[in-house]
Amino acid sequence: MTSEIYRGLAQLGTQSALPASPEDAQLERVANPHADTLYLARFTAPEFTSLCPVTGQPDFAHLVIDYAPAAWLVESKSLKLYLGAFRNHGAFHEDCTVAVGRRLADLLAPRWLRIGGYWYPRGGIPIDVFWQTGQPPEGLWVPDQGVPPYRGRG
């Protein structure tokens, strides 16, 4: 039964190159073996990078993705490759954060999903971006994302 879950995955267990862009990335999903259970899954990407679309300079963020799965789970290797595809992608912080959240929501159709993009300062100003699909389901334990507000040296 376990091997059936992984049938049809193109990237898991194979050598996979980093996609040239987020649009080229192949996000994959697997059946949720606990689709009847309300729970939260969290992915943390503390070294997310993209490029400023104006200057081409690198931007860095700490992303936290929380979702309450329904029928599907995101396959983690494909998620890593997708997030890595932003490395040479030019987009503003808001665009990157919301695009990741929406793409996952479209792929997975979760009970609920939220993403927090905690961006490191650009021009002395940190930008934090938050997006979610709606209110979390009643009874879902939603822990704090654990990323403190930016305080600089103070």
C-alpha positions as CSV (number, residue, x, y, z in Angstrom):
1,M,0.0,0.0,0.0
2,T,2.8,2.5,0.9
3,S,4.4,2.2,-2.5
4,E,1.1,2.9,-4.2
5,I,1.2,6.4,-2.6
6,Y,4.4,7.2,-4.5
7,R,3.4,5.9,-7.9
8,G,3.7,8.5,-10.6
9,L,6.1,10.8,-8.8
10,A,8.7,12.1,-11.2
11,Q,11.3,13.6,-8.8
12,L,11.3,11.6,-5.6
13,G,14.2,9.1,-5.7
14,T,15.8,10.6,-8.8
15,Q,18.4,13.2,-9.6
16,S,16.5,16.4,-10.2
17,A,17.9,19.7,-11.4
18,L,16.8,23.0,-10.0
19,P,14.0,24.3,-12.2
20,A,14.9,27.5,-14.2
21,S,11.8,29.3,-12.8
22,P,8.9,28.8,-10.4
23,E,6.6,28.4,-13.5
24,D,8.8,25.6,-14.7
25,A,8.8,23.8,-11.3
26,Q,6.8,20.6,-11.0
27,L,5.0,20.5,-7.7
28,E,3.9,17.0,-6.9
29,R,1.4,15.7,-4.4
30,V,0.6,12.3,-2.8
31,A,-2.5,10.9,-1.3
32,N,-3.0,11.8,2.4
33,P,-3.2,8.5,4.3
34,H,-5.0,10.4,7.2
35,A,-7.4,12.4,5.1
36,D,-10.1,11.8,7.7
37,T,-8.1,13.5,10.4
38,L,-7.8,17.2,11.1
39,Y,-4.2,18.1,11.6
40,L,-1.6,20.8,10.7
41,A,1.5,20.2,8.7
42,R,4.3,22.8,8.7
43,F,7.2,23.5,6.3
44,T,9.8,26.0,7.3
45,A,12.2,27.4,4.7
46,P,14.6,29.7,6.6
47,E,16.9,30.4,3.6
48,F,14.4,31.3,0.9
49,T,15.9,33.5,-1.8
50,S,14.7,35.5,-4.8
51,L,15.8,38.6,-6.7
52,C,14.6,42.2,-6.6
53,P,12.8,42.7,-9.9
54,V,14.2,46.2,-10.2
55,T,17.9,46.0,-9.0
56,G,18.5,42.3,-9.5
57,Q,20.0,42.2,-5.9
58,P,19.2,39.0,-3.8
59,D,16.5,39.1,-1.3
60,F,16.2,36.6,1.6
61,A,13.3,35.4,3.6
62,H,12.2,32.9,6.3
63,L,9.0,31.2,5.0
64,V,6.6,29.3,7.2
65,I,3.9,27.3,5.4
66,D,1.1,25.8,7.5
67,Y,-1.7,23.7,6.1
68,A,-4.4,21.4,7.2
69,P,-4.4,18.7,4.5
70,A,-7.5,17.2,3.0
71,A,-7.0,14.5,0.3
72,W,-3.5,15.6,-0.7
73,L,0.0,16.2,0.8
74,V,2.7,18.1,-1.0
75,E,5.7,15.9,-1.8
76,S,8.6,17.6,0.1
77,K,11.3,17.2,-2.5
78,S,9.2,18.8,-5.2
79,L,8.5,21.7,-2.7
80,K,12.2,22.2,-2.1
81,L,12.8,22.3,-5.8
82,Y,9.9,24.7,-6.3
83,L,11.1,27.1,-3.6
84,G,14.7,26.9,-4.9
85,A,13.4,27.9,-8.4
86,F,12.9,31.4,-6.9
87,R,16.6,31.9,-6.5
88,N,17.0,33.5,-9.9
89,H,13.4,34.8,-10.1
90,G,12.7,38.6,-9.9
91,A,9.6,39.5,-8.0
92,F,8.6,41.7,-5.0
93,H,8.3,40.1,-1.6
94,E,4.5,40.2,-1.6
95,D,4.4,38.5,-5.0
96,C,6.7,35.7,-4.0
97,T,4.9,35.0,-0.7
98,V,1.4,35.0,-2.1
99,A,2.4,33.1,-5.3
100,V,3.8,30.2,-3.2
101,G,0.7,30.1,-1.0
102,R,-1.7,30.2,-4.0
103,R,0.2,27.6,-6.0
104,L,0.1,25.2,-3.0
105,A,-3.6,25.9,-2.3
106,D,-4.4,25.2,-6.0
107,L,-2.5,22.0,-6.0
108,L,-3.6,20.6,-2.7
109,A,-7.1,22.0,-2.1
110,P,-6.3,21.8,1.7
111,R,-8.8,22.4,4.4
112,W,-6.8,25.5,5.2
113,L,-3.4,27.0,4.4
114,R,-1.4,30.0,5.5
115,I,2.0,31.3,4.6
116,G,4.2,33.8,6.5
117,G,7.0,35.4,4.6
118,Y,9.4,37.1,7.0
119,W,11.7,39.0,4.7
120,Y,15.1,40.4,5.8
121,P,15.5,44.2,5.5
122,R,15.9,45.8,2.2
123,G,16.8,49.5,2.5
124,G,16.6,49.2,6.2
125,I,13.0,48.0,6.2
126,P,11.9,44.4,6.8
127,I,8.8,43.4,5.0
128,D,6.6,40.6,6.4
129,V,3.9,39.2,4.2
130,F,1.0,36.9,5.3
131,W,-1.6,35.1,3.3
132,Q,-4.2,32.4,4.1
133,T,-7.1,30.7,2.4
134,G,-9.7,31.7,5.0
135,Q,-10.4,31.0,8.7
136,P,-8.8,27.8,10.1
137,P,-11.2,24.9,10.7
138,E,-12.7,24.8,14.2
139,G,-10.6,22.5,16.4
140,L,-7.4,22.8,14.4
141,W,-4.4,23.6,16.6
142,V,-2.6,26.4,14.9
143,P,0.7,27.2,16.7
144,D,2.5,30.5,16.4
145,Q,4.8,30.5,13.5
146,G,7.7,31.1,15.8
147,V,9.5,33.9,13.9
148,P,10.0,36.9,16.2
149,P,9.5,40.4,14.7
150,Y,12.6,41.9,13.3
151,R,14.4,44.0,15.9
152,G,17.7,44.7,14.2
153,R,20.5,45.2,16.7
154,G,18.1,46.4,19.5
